[in-house]
Amino acid sequence: MPRIWNDPTNDIAIFMVALPWAITECVRYPFYQFKGLQEYLGHLRYNLFIVLYPIGVTGELLCCYRLYQISLPLARKDKPYTFDMPNAWNIAFDFETVVMYILPVVYLFGFPPLYMYMLSQRKKFYATEATAKIKKN
């Protein structure tokens, strides 16, 4: 497998993927684990994603670009993960095409529904919170 990064610890793309993921998971798991803290953790869970999702998706797309930029010359020569026709399964798969064209399109059409879903979950959370406060008073 071709080496993608010489030093991934100093790459902003890796940071942009890892940090939002870590923050999100550090809020999401306690949110489901501790029912008594859901009122407080819910505010973090349903507000942090507004900033963290776009940062993470941008980092993932930058990683795809780095993959294209750095390792694709090697991939063109060695053709890893590429299956040409004819073969036993009678299918073809071109790694370069997937990285160049298909992954960005998947992100383009996949990100908005996920983001909108989280916005609807946020709206539902705050509606439930408002109902709970009304019943409490």
LOVO-375048 format. One line per field, with one value per residue: residue number from 1; residue in one letter; chain; x, y, z of N, C-alpha, C in turn. Coordinates in steps of 0.02 Angstrom, whole numbers, always signed. Atoms other than C-alpha are relative to their C-alpha. Layout:
N
pos	[NUM:...]
code	[a:...]
unit	[A:...]
n.x	[X:...]
n.y	[Y:...]
n.z	[Z:...]
ca.x	[X:...]
ca.y	[Y:...]
ca.z	[Z:...]
c.x	[X:...]
c.y	[Y:...]
c.z	[Z:...]
***
This chain:
137
pos	[1:2:3:4:5:6:7:8:9:10:11:12:13:14:15:16:17:18:19:20:21:22:23:24:25:26:27:28:29:30:31:32:33:34:35:36:37:38:39:40:41:42:43:44:45:46:47:48:49:50:51:52:53:54:55:56:57:58:59:60:61:62:63:64:65:66:67:68:69:70:71:72:73:74:75:76:77:78:79:80:81:82:83:84:85:86:87:88:89:90:91:92:93:94:95:96:97:98:99:100:101:102:103:104:105:106:107:108:109:110:111:112:113:114:115:116:117:118:119:120:121:122:123:124:125:126:127:128:129:130:131:132:133:134:135:136:137]
code	[m:p:r:i:w:n:d:p:t:n:d:i:a:i:f:m:v:a:l:p:w:a:i:t:e:c:v:r:y:p:f:y:q:f:k:g:l:q:e:y:l:g:h:l:r:y:n:l:f:i:v:l:y:p:i:g:v:t:g:e:l:l:c:c:y:r:l:y:q:i:s:l:p:l:a:r:k:d:k:p:y:t:f:d:m:p:n:a:w:n:i:a:f:d:f:e:t:v:v:m:y:i:l:p:v:v:y:l:f:g:f:p:p:l:y:m:y:m:l:s:q:r:k:k:f:y:a:t:e:a:t:a:k:i:k:k:n]
unit	[A:A:A:A:A:A:A:A:A:A:A:A:A:A:A:A:A:A:A:A:A:A:A:A:A:A:A:A:A:A:A:A:A:A:A:A:A:A:A:A:A:A:A:A:A:A:A:A:A:A:A:A:A:A:A:A:A:A:A:A:A:A:A:A:A:A:A:A:A:A:A:A:A:A:A:A:A:A:A:A:A:A:A:A:A:A:A:A:A:A:A:A:A:A:A:A:A:A:A:A:A:A:A:A:A:A:A:A:A:A:A:A:A:A:A:A:A:A:A:A:A:A:A:A:A:A:A:A:A:A:A:A:A:A:A:A:A]
n.x	[+43:-42:+0:+37:-29:-66:+7:+71:+13:-2:+45:+61:+57:+7:+24:+69:+42:-5:+24:+73:+25:-13:+45:+68:+8:-5:+64:+54:+4:+29:+70:+42:-16:+25:+66:+10:-37:+20:+21:-60:-40:+39:-17:-63:+9:+41:-26:-69:-3:+8:-67:-45:+14:-34:-73:-18:+9:-53:-61:+3:-11:-71:-37:+9:-41:-69:-7:-6:-58:-64:-9:+27:-52:-19:+57:+3:-52:+10:+72:+27:+73:+31:+14:+16:+37:+44:-24:+45:+65:+27:+12:-58:-1:-57:-12:-11:+65:+37:-28:+6:+66:+57:+0:+27:+72:+33:+0:+42:+70:+12:-6:+60:+52:-22:+1:+70:+26:-22:+38:+67:-8:-11:+66:+39:-27:+21:+72:+9:-23:+51:+58:-18:-1:+70:+29:-34:+27]
n.y	[-59:-60:-44:-60:-58:+9:-15:-16:-37:-72:-16:-31:+42:+51:-35:-20:+60:+32:-40:-1:+67:+13:-42:+25:+63:-13:-27:+45:+59:-16:-20:+60:+40:-31:-28:-59:-57:-13:-70:-42:+25:-9:-65:+10:+47:-27:-64:+7:+27:-55:-20:+57:+40:-27:+6:+70:+17:-34:+39:+63:-16:-16:+64:+30:-39:+20:+67:-10:-40:+31:+71:+20:+19:+69:+43:+7:+48:+66:+16:+38:+2:-7:+63:-10:+53:+51:+35:+55:-27:-37:-69:-43:-50:-44:-38:-70:-30:-5:-55:-64:-23:+29:-22:-68:-1:+31:-50:-55:+17:+35:-44:-39:+37:+14:-63:-18:+46:-23:-61:+20:+29:-56:-31:+46:-3:-62:+3:+43:-39:-52:+35:+22:-58:-21:+49:-7:-60]
n.z	[+0:+3:-58:+18:-32:-30:-71:-11:-62:+13:+55:-24:+19:-52:-58:+13:-5:-66:-56:-5:-15:-71:-40:+9:-36:-73:-22:+19:-43:-65:+9:-2:-59:-61:+14:-42:+27:+69:+7:+8:+56:+61:+29:+36:+55:+54:+24:+24:+68:+49:+19:+8:+60:+59:-8:+12:+71:+36:-12:+37:+71:+6:-1:+67:+46:-13:+28:+72:+16:-19:+16:+64:+49:-13:+16:+73:+20:-31:+4:-57:-7:+66:+35:+71:+33:-29:-59:-21:-21:+56:-20:+3:-52:+9:-62:+17:+15:-63:-40:+36:+20:-36:-71:-9:+15:-57:-52:+21:-8:-63:-58:-18:-36:-68:-37:-10:-50:-66:-15:-21:-66:-45:-9:-41:-68:-33:-10:-59:-58:-15:-28:-67:-45:-11:-47:-65:-34]
ca.x	[+0:+70:+117:+0:+79:+260:+210:+23:+44:+76:-61:-211:-326:-294:-323:-485:-550:-489:-533:-717:-742:-663:-764:-926:-899:-849:-1018:-1125:-1080:-1109:-1272:-1340:-1254:-1311:-1497:-1492:-1369:-1461:-1533:-1358:-1265:-1407:-1363:-1186:-1240:-1367:-1264:-1083:-1123:-1167:-983:-902:-989:-930:-753:-748:-817:-694:-553:-611:-618:-445:-384:-459:-372:-207:-233:-257:-115:+20:-16:-107:+52:+102:-72:-66:+92:+51:-141:-183:-365:-399:-480:-477:-590:-594:-580:-665:-804:-830:-822:-706:-655:-543:-473:-421:-597:-673:-554:-565:-749:-860:-806:-832:-1004:-1051:-1001:-1091:-1256:-1233:-1186:-1342:-1467:-1361:-1343:-1528:-1568:-1464:-1551:-1720:-1657:-1600:-1773:-1854:-1737:-1778:-1964:-1955:-1855:-1986:-2127:-2035:-2010:-2194:-2246:-2120:-2194]
ca.y	[+0:+171:+288:+438:+558:+581:+656:+642:+719:+890:+885:+998:+876:+739:+863:+923:+744:+683:+829:+851:+663:+652:+797:+730:+557:+626:+712:+581:+429:+513:+585:+410:+334:+457:+490:+618:+728:+726:+898:+973:+862:+881:+1064:+1015:+869:+967:+1126:+1070:+976:+1141:+1184:+1013:+924:+1046:+1046:+856:+840:+969:+872:+710:+791:+863:+688:+625:+767:+723:+543:+601:+726:+621:+440:+443:+451:+290:+220:+254:+151:+10:+16:-41:-87:-85:-231:-233:-333:-476:-565:-705:-591:-500:-328:-180:-59:+92:+165:+327:+361:+328:+448:+582:+585:+470:+515:+703:+672:+557:+693:+826:+733:+640:+782:+892:+755:+707:+888:+921:+765:+830:+999:+911:+812:+975:+1051:+897:+904:+1085:+1055:+914:+1026:+1164:+1040:+971:+1146:+1188:+1027:+1061:+1233]
ca.z	[+0:-45:+95:+96:+220:+270:+438:+476:+648:+571:+441:+468:+376:+504:+644:+563:+560:+729:+842:+795:+800:+973:+1042:+970:+1042:+1213:+1220:+1133:+1240:+1410:+1340:+1315:+1468:+1601:+1587:+1728:+1634:+1467:+1500:+1511:+1389:+1263:+1241:+1194:+1087:+987:+966:+943:+783:+698:+696:+710:+565:+431:+503:+502:+326:+263:+345:+267:+95:+123:+166:+2:-89:-4:-54:-232:-230:-146:-180:-346:-450:-363:-385:-571:-582:-460:-477:-298:-265:-453:-544:-732:-844:-883:-716:-620:-552:-716:-633:-647:-509:-532:-371:-455:-519:-348:-260:-394:-435:-332:-153:-174:-251:-107:+15:-86:-83:+82:+199:+184:+232:+383:+436:+413:+514:+659:+645:+657:+808:+887:+859:+935:+1086:+1122:+1098:+1226:+1344:+1331:+1364:+1515:+1588:+1564:+1654:+1792:+1830]
c.x	[+44:-7:-32:+33:+69:-4:-72:-13:+0:-46:-66:-61:-13:-29:-74:-48:-2:-32:-77:-30:+8:-47:-72:-12:+4:-64:-55:-6:-25:-74:-46:+11:-33:-65:-12:+35:-21:-22:+59:+41:-37:+15:+65:-10:-35:+21:+71:+4:-5:+68:+43:-12:+34:+76:+22:-6:+53:+66:+2:+11:+72:+43:-7:+43:+74:+14:+10:+67:+66:+6:-27:+52:+26:-56:-7:+49:-16:-72:-24:-77:-37:-7:-19:-39:+46:+33:-53:-70:-35:-21:+64:-6:+63:+6:+7:-67:-41:+25:-12:-71:-57:-2:-24:-75:-39:-4:-47:-74:-16:+1:-63:-56:+21:-2:-71:-33:+19:-36:-71:+2:+10:-67:-44:+23:-24:-75:-16:+21:-52:-61:+14:+0:-70:-34:+29:-29:-71]
c.y	[+62:+42:+67:+63:-16:+10:+19:+40:+75:+21:+25:-43:-54:+31:+18:-60:-25:+41:+5:-68:-14:+41:-26:-64:+9:+31:-52:-60:+16:+21:-60:-41:+27:+37:+65:+62:+19:+73:+45:-22:+8:+67:-4:-43:+32:+71:-6:-25:+54:+23:-61:-41:+30:-3:-71:-20:+34:-36:-65:+12:+20:-63:-35:+37:-18:-69:+6:+32:-37:-71:-21:-11:-71:-48:-10:-52:-70:-25:-42:+6:+9:-69:+16:-59:-34:-31:-50:+26:+40:+71:+39:+52:+41:+46:+74:+36:+10:+60:+68:+25:-24:+24:+72:+5:-30:+50:+58:-15:-34:+45:+39:-39:-16:+62:+21:-46:+22:+65:-17:-32:+55:+34:-43:+1:+62:+4:-42:+36:+52:-31:-22:+58:+24:-47:+8:+59:-11]
c.z	[+0:+63:-20:+29:+27:+75:+14:+63:-10:-57:+27:-18:+52:+64:-8:+1:+72:+56:+2:+17:+75:+45:-3:+40:+75:+28:-11:+47:+70:-5:+4:+63:+63:-13:+40:-26:-71:-11:-15:-61:-67:-33:-39:-62:-60:-22:-27:-72:-53:-26:-17:-63:-62:+4:-16:-73:-42:+9:-38:-75:-13:+0:-68:-51:+9:-30:-75:-17:+11:-26:-68:-54:+11:-19:-75:-25:+26:-5:+59:+1:-67:-31:-71:-27:-50:+62:+21:+19:-55:+19:-8:+56:-9:+60:-14:-13:+64:+41:-32:-6:+46:+72:+9:-14:+57:+58:-17:+12:+67:+61:+16:+34:+72:+44:+15:+52:+70:+19:+23:+70:+53:+15:+45:+73:+37:+10:+61:+63:+20:+31:+72:+49:+15:+51:+69:+39:+13]
***
